[in-house]
Amino acid sequence: MQKSRKAPAADVDRAVQAARAALKPWNAIRAAERGRILMKLCDLLRENQEELTALESFDGGKPIAAVQRQDVRAAIDTLAY
């Protein structure tokens, strides 16, 4: 079984700061444009689904079939919703 690691507090702080900074310009974009951006991301995920599936399978140790059926498809569905 693999052990999980904790991120250093400084890394967490940097991630939170980056997320907060990114939220400001994102909120300034009209909702329709945000929708177009998210749909473009869905398209990119679909176009690169095979590679993403292999990477996620390797990274998470899950069988490729499970990643295809669950992880990548769920990400696309969530963004499209």
N, C-alpha and C positions, 0 to 999 in steps of 0.2 A: 504494500500500500504506500502511496506517495504522500509525503508530508507537505502540508501547505506552508507557505512562508508569509510572514507579515511584512508589509511595506514599511520602510522607515517613515517616521512622522513627517519629515521634510518632504518626502515624495508625495504623501497624501496632501499636505498643504499646497504644494505646487499644482497638483491635479485639481483641487478645489478652486484655487485661484484661476486656473486656466478655464475651468467650466464656467465660473462666474463671468469672466471676461468675454467668453464666447456667447453667453446668453444675451448680452446687451445688443450686439449687432443682429443676432437671430431674431430677437423680439422686434427690432426695427423693420424687419422684412414683412411685407404684407402677407396675410395668411395664404392667399392664392399662390404666391411665389414660393412660400415655404412648402406648400403641397407639391408644386412642380419639382422642387429640389429633392424632396423625399421620394417622389416617383422616379426621378432620374437615378437615385441611389438604388431603388428596387430594380431598375433595368440593369444597372451595373452588377448587382448581386446575381441576377439571373444569367447575365452574360458570362460571369466568372464562377458560376456555381460549382463546376467540377473542381477547379483549383481550390476554392474556399472549402469545399467538402473534404478534400484530401488534407489540407492544412489543419482544419478543425479536428479531424479524426486523429491526426498525428499528435496535435497539441493536447487534446482531451483524452486520448486513449480509447475513444469510442469506435465501434465498427462503422465503416463507411456507410453501410445501408442505414444505420440509425441516424447518422448525421444528415444524410440526404433526406430522410423521411421527417426528421424532427427539427434539427437545429437551423439549417439554412432555410428551409421552407418557412419555419416559424418567424425567422428574422424578416424575410420578404413579406409575409402576411401581416406582420405587426406594422411594418413601415407603410405598407399599402393601405392599411386600415386608417 
